[in-house]
Amino acid sequence: MTTPTITLYGIPNCDTVKRARAWLHEHGRDVAFHDFRKAGVPVDRLDAWVDSAGWERVLNRQGTTWRKLDDTVKSAVVDAASAKRLMREQASVIKRPVVEWADGAITVGFDATDWARR
C-alpha cells in the first residue's frame, strides 16, 4: 500500500514555496509538486481551491504581480468568477503555495504551525 500523496502547487523560485517544500521534506512527507509556470493552473483544482478557501484568500493581492497589474484589471476582480479568470491568465496572482493534503483538505499559504497538526 502506498502513502497518499500531498500535492503542492506553486512556482519553484518563490521563497514561500521553497520554505514549504523544505518543511515537507524535513517532516518526511511524500509530496508531488505542480509548477504553475510549466503545467499551468488546473481549472478543476482552481475551482476546488476557491470553493474551499474562498477567492479572496486564493487571490494574492499583496504580491508583486498584483501590484504591477493595471488598475482597470484590478478593479474588474469583484467576485469568484472574475478572480478565477485572472488567476487562470496570471498564475502568479495565486497565493502560494496551495496544498492539497492526503485527507482532501486544502490550504493556501505556508503556516508551519498549522501544517504540524496535519
N, C-alpha and C positions, 0 to 999 in steps of 0.2 A: 504494500500500500504506500502511495506517495504522499508526502506532506502537501497540503493545499498551498498554492502559490499566492503570494501577495503581488499585486501589480501596482507599480509606482509610475505615474505619468508625469512627465516634465521635460525639461531641457537640460542636457548633460552639463553645460557650463554654468548653470545657475548655482550660486553659492548655497542656497537653501536646499536645493535638490542634492548637492554634493554632501551636505551635512546629514540629510535624511538617509541617503544611501549608505553612508558610513555608519550611521547609528544602526540601521537594519543589519548590516553585515556584522558589526560588533556583537549584536544580540542573536546571531545565528539564524536569522530569518531568511527563508527562501523567497527571493524577490525576482519578478520579471520586470524589466524596465521598458517603458514605451516612450520613445523620443518623439515629441510633438513635431520637431523640425523635419525629421526623416519620414515618419509614418503618418503625420497629420493627426487631427483630432477626430477620434471615432464618434460619429454623430450619435449613435445609440448610447454610448457611455456618457457623452456630454449631457444628454437628456437625463440620465440617471443621476449624475452629479448635481444638476440643478434641482431635480426633484428631491434629492436627499438633503442638500446643504443650502439650497436657495441661490438664485442667480446673483444676489448681492454679495454673497460670500465667495462664490466661484470667480467672479469678475474682480480682477486686481486693479483697483483704482489708485493704488499707491505706487505702482511700478513705473519705470521709465517709458515703456511702450504706451501706456495710457496717457501719461503727461505729454508725450510727443504728438498725440492724435489731435487733429483739427477739432476745434470747439464744436463745429457742426456735427461731427461724427459722435463726439461725447454726448452732446445734448439729445441725440437720437436714441440713446440707450435709456429706455424708460420702463421696460418690462422684460420678462424672461425671453420672449421671442426675439426682441431686438438685441439683447445681451448675447444670446446663443449665436445669432447671426454674426455678430462681431467676433466672438470667440472662435468660431469656425474659420473666419477670414484671417484673424490675427491671433494665433495660438499664444503668443507672448503676453496677452492680457489675461490669461487664466492664472489664477493664484496657484503657486506651486509649493510643493508637489500635491497632486491629487493621488490618494492611495485608496485602492480597493482591497480591503482586508479579506483574509480567507473566510471569515464568517459572513461576508457580504456587506459589512459596514463600509462607509465611505468617509474619509476625512480630507480636509483641504488645508494645506499648510503643514508645517512641521512643528510639533509640540512633543518634546521628549517625555515630559511628564505624562501626558495623555497616552502616548504610544507605549509607555512602560506598563500600562494597565491592560494592554491587549494581549 
